[in-house]
Amino acid sequence: MKKIMKKVLVLALTLTMVLSFASCGGNGGGDEGGEATFNIAMSSGVDSLNFFTTESSTVYNWLNFCYDSLIAYDEDYNAIPRAAKEWKASDDGLTWTFNLRDDIVFSDGEPLTSADVKWTYEHAIDSYMYSTHASGIKSIDCPDDYTVVFNCENPKPDMLYQIIPILPEHVWSEIENPLEYEPTELVGSGPFIYSSERSNDGCKTFIRNDNYWGDKAKVNVLCFTVYDNMDAMVQALKLGEVDACYSLADSQIEALKDVDGIDMNSYDTFDFEYIGYNLLDEFCAKKEIRQAIDYCTDKESIIEMSYSGLGEVAYGPVSNVGFTYEPKDKRDFNIDQANAILDAAGYKDTDGDGYREMDGKKISLELSTASERSSWQSATVNLMIENCQKAGIEIVWNPIEKTALWDKCYDGNPDWQLQIEGWGGDADPGFVLCLFQDYETSGYSGSSYQNPEFDKIYNQIVIATDEKERAKLIDEAQAILYEDCPYTYLCFGKTVQAINSDKWTGYEANSHGLFDNERIDVYVNVQPK
C-alpha cells in the first residue's frame, strides 16, 4: 500500500446530527452516578477505529491512550519509556534493541510481549497513518518475551519518533482481512478502554482501565461528543454541558475570551497550510509563474484575515521548533517583483484585457478549495484573485465538496491547476518531507513533484543519526523545495482549545496544547475540582 500520512483539517468527515448525551454520561463536569466523566466536544465525526484504515487525527489520538507504544514523548518531544523501559542502538545504527516491561496486560488479560510488537510493526507498513515510520525494517527478532530487536536496512533514527500502537497479535492475527475490519471493541493495554455499549453516532466513550500498569486515570469516563457546528460547542461549554473543546475555529475566540472559568489558549501544531500547484498543468509547470504567484501571496494579511492572526508565516513544510526554514532571499509579498519575473520570462498582455498570455493563451488558473472551508478561506481566495490580477494572472475560484477535491487534486492527474489545502506532520521534523519524494514512487504531495536532488537528500535524512547533520540536511531539502516552489506555503497553523477551569484541575498543556498533541497526559491527569 502506498505510504500516506494524516492530513490536517481534512481527516474526518463532517457530520450533521442530533446529539444524544445519555450514553456519554449526561452533562459535562464531574460526578455522574458515582463516575467522574470528562466530556470533550468536537466538531467532526471520525471514520473508523481500525488501526490500519483510519485517516483521522482524532482516532490517532484515541489509539494512543487505548494502546501502549514503545516510547512516549515528554513535553519537549524527547523519547521517554512507555512499553519499552529501555533501548539502545548499535554503533552503526542498523540494530535497535528494546527491552519491554514485563507487567503490561491487554484488557482481555493477555500479557503484552515481544510477539505483539513484532506482529504490529510487520503489518503497520500496510496502514494509512503508521506506514512511513514502520518502513526500512529488514527483520524483527524476539530473543525472549520481553526483548525486541529491529534489524534495519539502513540506520533508522526515527525509531525514537514512533508512536505506533502495539496491537494484540492474538486478536488481530485471527482477523481474515484487517483492512476491511470495523472494530466494535479495542483490546488494548492503555489507560482507557473503548466502550461500544456507551457509544453511539453522536459520541465515543472510553472508560478507565483499572488494570493499567502506569498511573491510573483520575476520571472514570472520557466522552467525545460531536457537534454539528462550533458555535454550538462554545455554547455547550459556557452552559457546562461539556467540559472542554477539542478544537475551535479562530472565530470562536471572541465568544470565549471574557468568559470566567474558561481556560482558552491557542497552541502550536505540526501543520501547515499551502497553495498547491499541479506541475502537470501547462501553466503551473512554469516555475516563473509559480514564483510570481508566490510573490503575489500576502501571507501576513492572509493570516490576519483568514486565521484571526493565529498563524506564523511559513517558507517550508517543517514547523518543528529549530527546523523551520528561513530563505536568504524571501519571496515576501511584492507585486512589482512578480511582474518583473513575468516580464523577464516574456509573458505579455497583448490584447489589453489585463491578463498576460503564454503561447497565445491567457494565463488563467482555477483555484479549487473545499466548500466546507469556504467561510474563512474566502478572504484568502479573494486576496489572491486581486493580487494576481495586478500581475496579469487570472484566478478563478472553484469551491467544491471536500471528497470531490480529494478525487480531483491528486498526483498524476493533469486536470486541475491550484488548490488550497493543509498537511499535518508529527514530532519527527524529517517526517513531513516524505510528501515530496518522486510521486511516481513514494511521494504524495499532490503536485506530481519530482526532483532527484531532493530525493537524494531525503534519503540521507532518513538515515542520518547525527542530529546536527540531520538538521543541516532538512534545511537543504527545504531550500530545494522553496526554489522549486511546488507549494506556496501560507502559514503554520495554530489550534484553539478550551477547558472549564472552574470544574477541572490537574491538566497541563504543552506547546501543542491539551489534546491532539501525541501525548496522553491530560487525559490521565485531569480531575474534578
C-alpha positions as CSV (number, residue, x, y, z in Angstrom):
1,M,0.0,0.0,0.0
2,K,1.3,3.5,-0.8
3,K,2.7,5.3,2.2
4,I,0.5,8.1,3.2
5,M,0.1,10.4,6.2
6,K,-2.5,12.2,8.0
7,K,-3.8,15.4,6.5
8,V,-4.6,18.5,8.7
9,L,-8.2,19.6,8.7
10,V,-9.3,17.1,6.1
11,L,-9.0,13.9,8.0
12,A,-12.6,13.4,9.3
13,L,-15.9,13.7,7.5
14,T,-18.1,16.4,8.9
15,L,-21.4,15.1,10.4
16,T,-24.6,16.9,11.0
17,M,-26.7,15.1,13.6
18,V,-29.0,15.3,16.6
19,L,-26.9,14.7,19.6
20,S,-27.7,12.2,22.3
21,F,-26.0,12.8,25.6
22,A,-27.4,10.0,27.6
23,S,-24.8,7.3,26.7
24,C,-22.0,9.8,27.2
25,G,-22.7,10.5,30.9
26,G,-25.1,13.4,30.5
27,N,-23.9,16.9,31.2
28,G,-20.3,17.7,31.5
29,G,-18.4,18.2,34.7
30,G,-17.8,15.5,37.1
31,D,-19.6,13.0,39.1
32,E,-22.5,11.2,37.2
33,G,-23.8,8.3,39.2
34,G,-20.5,8.0,41.1
35,E,-18.5,8.3,37.9
36,A,-16.2,11.2,37.1
37,T,-16.9,11.9,33.5
38,F,-14.8,14.3,31.4
39,N,-16.8,15.3,28.3
40,I,-15.0,16.8,25.3
41,A,-16.8,18.5,22.5
42,M,-15.5,18.0,18.9
43,S,-16.8,19.4,15.6
44,S,-16.5,16.4,13.3
45,G,-17.0,12.7,13.3
46,V,-14.4,10.0,12.8
47,D,-14.1,7.5,10.1
48,S,-13.0,4.2,11.7
49,L,-11.3,2.8,14.8
50,N,-9.3,0.5,12.6
51,F,-5.6,0.9,13.2
52,F,-4.9,0.2,9.5
53,T,-7.5,2.3,7.7
54,T,-8.3,5.3,9.8
55,E,-7.3,8.7,8.3
56,S,-8.4,10.7,11.3
57,S,-6.0,12.5,13.6
58,T,-8.6,12.2,16.3
59,V,-8.6,8.4,16.1
60,Y,-4.8,8.6,16.1
61,N,-5.1,10.4,19.4
62,W,-7.6,7.9,20.8
63,L,-5.5,4.8,19.8
64,N,-2.6,6.4,21.7
65,F,-4.5,6.1,25.0
66,C,-6.1,2.8,24.2
67,Y,-2.8,1.1,23.4
68,D,0.7,1.3,24.5
69,S,3.6,2.2,22.2
70,L,7.3,1.5,22.6
71,I,8.1,5.1,23.6
72,A,6.2,8.2,24.6
73,Y,7.2,11.9,24.5
74,D,8.0,14.3,27.2
75,E,6.7,17.9,26.9
76,D,9.6,18.8,24.5
77,Y,9.0,15.7,22.4
78,N,12.0,13.7,23.6
79,A,11.6,10.0,23.7
80,I,10.8,8.6,27.2
81,P,9.9,5.0,28.2
82,R,6.5,3.5,27.8
83,A,6.1,-0.2,26.9
84,A,9.8,-0.2,26.4
85,K,11.7,0.5,29.7
86,E,15.0,1.0,27.9
87,W,16.6,0.8,24.5
88,K,19.9,1.0,22.7
89,A,21.1,1.3,19.1
90,S,24.2,-0.4,17.6
91,D,27.1,1.8,16.7
92,D,26.3,1.6,13.0
93,G,22.6,2.5,13.7
94,L,21.4,-0.7,11.9
95,T,20.1,-2.5,15.0
96,W,17.8,-1.2,17.7
97,T,17.1,-3.3,20.8
98,F,14.1,-2.5,23.0
99,N,13.6,-4.1,26.4
100,L,9.9,-4.3,27.3
101,R,8.2,-4.0,30.7
102,D,7.0,-7.4,31.9
103,D,3.9,-6.2,33.7
104,I,1.7,-5.0,30.8
105,V,-1.5,-6.8,30.1
106,F,-4.2,-6.2,27.5
107,S,-7.7,-5.5,28.5
108,D,-8.6,-9.2,28.0
109,G,-5.9,-10.3,30.5
110,E,-3.3,-11.5,28.0
111,P,0.2,-10.2,28.5
112,L,1.9,-7.8,26.0
113,T,5.0,-9.4,24.8
114,S,7.7,-9.0,22.1
115,A,5.5,-11.1,19.7
116,D,2.8,-8.4,19.8
117,V,5.4,-5.7,18.9
118,K,6.8,-7.9,16.1
119,W,3.3,-8.5,14.6
120,T,2.4,-4.8,14.8
121,Y,5.5,-3.5,13.1
122,E,5.5,-6.1,10.4
123,H,1.9,-5.2,9.5
124,A,1.9,-1.5,10.1
125,I,3.6,-1.0,6.7
126,D,0.1,-1.6,5.3
127,S,-1.5,1.1,7.4
128,Y,-2.6,4.6,6.4
129,M,-1.1,6.5,9.3
130,Y,1.9,4.5,10.5
131,S,3.5,3.1,7.3
132,T,6.3,5.7,7.0
133,H,7.7,5.1,10.5
134,A,7.3,1.3,10.1
135,S,9.4,1.3,6.9
136,G,13.0,0.5,6.5
137,I,12.9,-2.5,8.8
138,K,14.5,-5.6,7.3
139,S,13.6,-8.1,10.1
140,I,12.5,-8.3,13.7
141,D,13.8,-10.8,16.2
142,C,12.4,-11.7,19.6
143,P,15.1,-13.5,21.6
144,D,12.7,-13.7,24.5
145,D,9.2,-12.5,25.5
146,Y,10.4,-9.0,26.6
147,T,13.2,-8.2,24.1
148,V,12.6,-6.9,20.6
149,V,15.4,-6.4,18.1
150,F,14.9,-4.4,14.9
151,N,17.3,-5.1,12.1
152,C,17.1,-2.1,9.8
153,E,18.0,-1.8,6.1
154,N,19.8,1.5,6.9
155,P,20.4,3.5,10.0
156,K,17.0,4.4,11.3
157,P,17.0,7.5,13.6
158,D,13.2,7.8,13.6
159,M,12.9,4.7,15.9
160,L,12.6,7.3,18.7
161,Y,9.8,9.1,16.8
162,Q,7.4,6.2,16.8
163,I,4.0,6.5,18.4
164,I,2.8,3.2,16.9
165,P,0.1,1.5,19.0
166,I,1.1,-2.1,19.9
167,L,-1.8,-4.4,18.8
168,P,-2.5,-7.8,20.4
169,E,-1.4,-10.4,18.0
170,H,-3.8,-13.0,19.4
171,V,-6.7,-10.7,18.3
172,W,-5.6,-9.2,15.0
173,S,-3.9,-12.3,13.6
174,E,-7.3,-14.0,13.7
175,I,-9.0,-11.3,11.6
176,E,-9.2,-12.5,8.0
177,N,-8.9,-9.1,6.3
178,P,-7.7,-6.4,8.7
179,L,-8.1,-3.7,6.1
180,E,-11.9,-4.3,5.9
181,Y,-12.4,-4.9,9.6
182,E,-14.5,-2.5,11.6
183,P,-13.7,-2.9,15.3
184,T,-16.6,-2.8,17.8
185,E,-14.1,-3.1,20.7
186,L,-10.5,-2.4,21.2
187,V,-8.4,-4.9,23.1
188,G,-5.7,-2.6,24.3
189,S,-3.2,-2.0,27.1
190,G,-3.6,1.7,27.5
191,P,-5.1,3.8,30.4
192,F,-8.5,3.8,28.7
193,I,-10.7,1.1,27.1
194,Y,-13.2,1.9,24.3
195,S,-16.8,1.2,25.3
196,S,-19.1,0.4,22.4
197,E,-22.0,-0.1,24.7
198,R,-21.8,3.5,25.9
199,S,-21.0,5.0,22.5
200,N,-23.3,6.0,19.6
201,D,-23.1,8.0,16.4
202,G,-23.0,11.2,18.4
203,C,-20.3,10.3,20.9
204,K,-17.5,7.9,21.5
205,T,-16.9,6.8,25.1
206,F,-13.8,5.4,26.8
207,I,-13.7,4.0,30.4
208,R,-10.7,3.9,32.7
209,N,-8.6,0.8,32.6
210,D,-8.1,-0.1,36.2
211,N,-5.5,-2.8,35.3
212,Y,-3.3,-0.3,33.6
213,W,0.4,-0.7,34.6
214,G,1.1,3.0,34.8
215,D,-0.5,5.9,36.5
216,K,-4.3,5.4,36.6
217,A,-6.6,8.0,35.1
218,K,-8.2,10.3,37.6
219,V,-11.5,10.2,35.8
220,N,-13.7,7.1,35.2
221,V,-15.0,8.1,31.8
222,L,-13.9,10.1,28.7
223,C,-16.6,11.1,26.4
224,F,-16.1,12.8,23.0
225,T,-19.3,14.4,21.8
226,V,-19.8,15.5,18.2
227,Y,-21.5,18.9,17.5
228,D,-22.7,20.0,14.1
229,N,-21.1,23.4,14.4
230,M,-18.6,25.2,16.6
231,D,-21.0,27.8,17.8
232,A,-23.0,25.0,19.5
233,M,-19.8,23.7,21.0
234,V,-19.0,27.1,22.5
235,Q,-22.5,27.4,23.9
236,A,-22.3,23.9,25.4
237,L,-19.0,24.8,27.1
238,K,-20.4,28.0,28.5
239,L,-23.5,26.2,29.8
240,G,-21.5,23.4,31.4
241,E,-22.9,20.7,29.1
242,V,-19.3,19.8,28.1
243,D,-16.0,20.3,29.9
244,A,-13.7,21.1,27.1
245,C,-13.5,21.8,23.4
246,Y,-11.1,19.6,21.3
247,S,-10.5,22.3,18.7
248,L,-12.2,25.6,17.9
249,A,-12.1,27.9,15.0
250,D,-10.3,31.2,15.3
251,S,-13.6,33.0,15.1
252,Q,-14.7,31.4,18.5
253,I,-12.1,33.3,20.4
254,E,-14.2,36.4,20.8
255,A,-17.1,34.3,22.2
256,L,-15.0,32.8,25.0
257,K,-12.2,35.3,25.8
258,D,-14.1,37.1,28.5
259,V,-16.0,34.1,30.0
260,D,-15.0,33.5,33.6
261,G,-13.9,30.0,34.4
262,I,-12.9,29.0,30.9
263,D,-9.2,28.4,30.2
264,M,-8.8,29.0,26.5
265,N,-5.5,29.3,24.5
266,S,-4.0,28.9,21.1
267,Y,-1.3,26.4,20.6
268,D,1.3,25.4,18.0
269,T,0.7,22.4,15.7
270,F,2.8,20.4,13.3
271,D,0.6,21.5,10.5
272,F,1.0,23.9,7.5
273,E,-1.4,25.4,5.0
274,Y,-0.4,25.8,1.4
275,I,-1.4,26.6,-2.2
276,G,-0.5,23.6,-4.3
277,Y,0.4,23.7,-8.0
278,N,-0.2,20.9,-10.4
279,L,3.1,20.5,-12.1
280,L,1.4,18.6,-15.0
281,D,-0.5,21.7,-16.0
282,E,0.9,23.7,-18.8
283,F,0.8,27.0,-16.8
284,C,1.8,25.6,-13.4
285,A,4.6,23.7,-14.9
286,K,6.4,27.0,-15.4
287,K,8.5,27.8,-12.3
288,E,8.4,31.6,-13.1
289,I,4.6,31.5,-12.9
290,R,4.6,29.6,-9.6
291,Q,7.2,32.0,-8.1
292,A,5.3,35.0,-9.4
293,I,2.1,33.8,-7.6
294,D,4.3,33.2,-4.5
295,Y,5.2,36.9,-4.7
296,C,1.5,37.8,-5.0
297,T,0.7,36.0,-1.8
298,D,0.3,38.4,1.1
299,K,0.8,35.9,3.8
300,E,0.7,38.4,6.7
301,S,-2.8,39.7,5.5
302,I,-4.0,36.1,4.9
303,I,-3.0,35.1,8.5
304,E,-4.8,38.1,9.9
305,M,-7.9,37.8,7.7
306,S,-8.4,34.1,7.5
307,Y,-6.8,32.8,10.7
308,S,-7.6,35.7,13.1
309,G,-3.9,36.3,13.4
310,L,-3.3,32.8,14.7
311,G,-0.5,31.5,12.5
312,E,3.1,32.1,11.5
313,V,4.4,32.8,8.1
314,A,5.9,29.6,6.5
315,Y,8.6,29.2,3.9
316,G,8.8,25.5,4.1
317,P,6.8,22.5,5.3
318,V,8.6,21.7,8.6
319,S,7.1,23.6,11.6
320,N,9.1,21.8,14.4
321,V,11.0,24.2,16.6
322,G,14.6,24.6,15.5
323,F,13.9,23.2,12.0
324,T,11.8,25.9,10.3
325,Y,13.3,27.2,7.0
326,E,14.3,30.8,6.6
327,P,15.4,31.5,3.0
328,K,18.1,34.1,2.3
329,D,16.1,35.6,-0.5
330,K,12.5,35.5,0.6
331,R,9.6,35.8,-1.8
332,D,7.6,38.1,0.5
333,F,4.6,39.9,-0.9
334,N,5.8,42.1,-3.7
335,I,3.6,42.7,-6.8
336,D,6.4,44.6,-8.6
337,Q,8.7,41.6,-8.2
338,A,6.0,39.3,-9.6
339,N,5.6,41.5,-12.6
340,A,9.4,41.7,-13.1
341,I,9.7,37.9,-13.2
342,L,6.9,37.5,-15.7
343,D,8.3,40.4,-17.8
344,A,11.7,38.7,-17.9
345,A,10.0,35.4,-18.9
346,G,8.3,37.1,-21.9
347,Y,4.7,36.8,-20.7
348,K,2.8,39.9,-22.0
349,D,-0.7,41.2,-22.2
350,T,-1.1,41.5,-26.0
351,D,-4.8,42.0,-26.2
352,G,-5.2,44.6,-23.4
353,D,-7.6,42.6,-21.3
354,G,-5.4,43.0,-18.2
355,Y,-4.0,39.4,-18.3
356,R,-0.8,38.0,-19.7
357,E,-0.6,35.3,-22.3
358,M,1.6,32.3,-22.7
359,D,1.9,30.9,-26.2
360,G,-1.1,33.0,-27.1
361,K,-3.3,31.7,-24.3
362,K,-4.4,33.8,-21.4
363,I,-2.8,32.8,-18.1
364,S,-6.0,31.8,-16.3
365,L,-5.8,29.4,-13.3
366,E,-8.6,27.6,-11.5
367,L,-8.2,27.6,-7.7
368,S,-10.0,24.7,-6.1
369,T,-10.9,24.7,-2.4
370,A,-13.1,22.6,-0.1
371,S,-16.5,24.2,0.1
372,E,-16.7,23.2,3.8
373,R,-13.9,25.7,4.4
374,S,-15.2,28.5,2.2
375,S,-16.5,30.7,5.0
376,W,-13.0,31.5,6.2
377,Q,-11.0,30.8,3.1
378,S,-12.9,33.4,1.1
379,A,-10.7,36.2,2.3
380,T,-7.6,34.3,1.2
381,V,-9.0,33.5,-2.2
382,N,-10.3,37.0,-2.9
383,L,-7.0,38.5,-1.9
384,M,-5.2,36.1,-4.3
385,I,-7.6,37.0,-7.1
386,E,-7.0,40.7,-6.5
387,N,-3.2,40.5,-6.2
388,C,-2.6,38.0,-9.0
389,Q,-4.7,40.2,-11.3
390,K,-2.2,43.0,-10.7
391,A,0.5,40.8,-12.0
392,G,-1.6,39.8,-15.0
393,I,-2.7,36.3,-13.8
394,E,-6.4,35.4,-13.7
395,I,-7.5,33.3,-10.7
396,V,-10.9,31.6,-11.0
397,W,-12.3,30.2,-7.7
398,N,-13.9,26.8,-7.7
399,P,-15.1,25.7,-4.2
400,I,-16.1,22.0,-4.3
401,E,-17.1,19.4,-1.7
402,K,-14.1,18.0,0.2
403,T,-14.2,14.5,-1.1
404,A,-14.6,15.8,-4.7
405,L,-11.4,17.9,-4.0
406,W,-9.6,14.7,-3.0
407,D,-10.8,12.9,-6.1
408,K,-9.6,15.8,-8.3
409,C,-6.4,17.1,-6.9
410,Y,-4.1,14.1,-6.8
411,D,-0.7,13.1,-8.2
412,G,-0.7,12.2,-11.8
413,N,-4.0,13.9,-12.7
414,P,-3.4,16.8,-15.2
415,D,-7.0,18.1,-14.9
416,W,-6.6,20.7,-12.1
417,Q,-4.3,23.7,-11.5
418,L,-4.3,25.2,-8.0
419,Q,-5.7,24.1,-4.6
420,I,-5.6,25.3,-1.1
421,E,-5.1,22.6,1.4
422,G,-3.1,21.6,4.5
423,W,-0.9,18.8,5.8
424,G,0.0,17.6,9.3
425,G,3.4,16.4,10.4
426,D,4.5,14.9,13.7
427,A,7.2,15.2,16.3
428,D,9.8,13.9,13.8
429,P,11.0,17.0,11.9
430,G,12.0,14.9,8.9
431,F,8.7,13.1,8.6
432,V,6.6,15.6,6.6
433,L,9.3,15.8,3.9
434,C,8.3,12.3,2.7
435,L,5.5,14.1,0.9
436,F,7.9,15.5,-1.8
437,Q,9.6,12.3,-2.9
438,D,9.2,11.3,-6.5
439,Y,5.4,11.0,-7.0
440,E,5.8,8.0,-9.3
441,T,7.5,6.0,-6.5
442,S,6.8,7.2,-2.9
443,G,5.8,10.8,-2.8
444,Y,2.2,12.1,-2.4
445,S,2.3,15.9,-2.3
446,G,-0.5,16.0,-4.8
447,S,1.5,18.3,-7.1
448,S,3.2,15.5,-9.1
449,Y,6.6,16.7,-7.8
450,Q,9.8,15.1,-9.0
451,N,13.4,16.2,-8.2
452,P,16.2,13.7,-8.0
453,E,18.3,16.1,-6.0
454,F,15.6,16.4,-3.3
455,D,15.2,12.6,-3.3
456,K,19.0,12.1,-2.7
457,I,18.9,14.5,0.3
458,Y,15.7,13.0,1.7
459,N,17.3,9.5,1.5
460,Q,20.2,10.9,3.6
461,I,17.7,12.5,6.1
462,V,16.1,9.2,6.9
463,I,19.4,7.5,7.8
464,A,21.2,10.4,9.4
465,T,21.9,9.6,13.1
466,D,23.9,12.8,13.9
467,E,21.4,15.4,15.0
468,K,23.3,18.4,13.6
469,E,23.9,16.7,10.3
470,R,20.2,15.7,10.1
471,A,19.2,19.3,10.8
472,K,21.5,20.6,8.0
473,L,20.0,18.1,5.6
474,I,16.5,19.1,6.5
475,D,17.4,22.7,5.8
476,E,18.9,21.8,2.4
477,A,15.8,19.8,1.5
478,Q,13.6,22.7,2.3
479,A,15.8,25.1,0.3
480,I,15.3,22.9,-2.8
481,L,11.5,22.9,-2.2
482,Y,11.5,26.7,-1.8
483,E,13.3,27.1,-5.1
484,D,11.2,24.6,-7.0
485,C,8.0,26.0,-5.5
486,P,5.6,23.0,-5.8
487,Y,3.8,24.8,-3.0
488,T,3.3,28.3,-1.8
489,Y,3.4,27.9,2.0
490,L,0.8,30.1,3.6
491,C,1.4,29.5,7.3
492,F,2.0,27.2,10.2
493,G,-1.4,26.8,11.8
494,K,-2.3,27.1,15.4
495,T,-5.1,25.4,17.2
496,V,-7.6,26.9,19.8
497,Q,-8.6,24.7,22.7
498,A,-10.6,25.4,25.8
499,I,-11.4,23.7,29.1
500,N,-13.7,24.5,32.1
501,S,-11.1,25.5,34.7
502,D,-13.8,26.1,37.4
503,K,-14.7,22.4,37.4
504,W,-11.4,20.7,36.4
505,T,-7.8,20.7,37.6
506,G,-4.7,18.6,37.2
507,Y,-4.3,19.2,33.5
508,E,-1.3,20.9,31.9
509,A,-0.8,21.9,28.3
510,N,2.5,21.8,26.4
511,S,3.4,24.0,23.4
512,H,1.0,21.9,21.3
513,G,-2.0,22.1,23.6
514,L,-4.1,19.9,25.7
515,F,-5.4,17.5,23.1
516,D,-4.2,16.1,19.7
517,N,-0.6,16.6,20.7
518,E,0.6,13.0,20.6
519,R,0.6,12.9,24.4
520,I,-1.9,11.3,26.8
521,D,-1.0,13.3,30.0
522,V,-4.1,15.5,30.1
523,Y,-6.5,12.5,29.8
524,V,-4.8,10.7,32.6
525,N,-4.2,13.6,34.9
526,V,-7.4,15.8,34.6
527,Q,-9.6,15.5,37.6
528,P,-12.7,17.3,39.0
529,K,-12.1,20.1,41.5
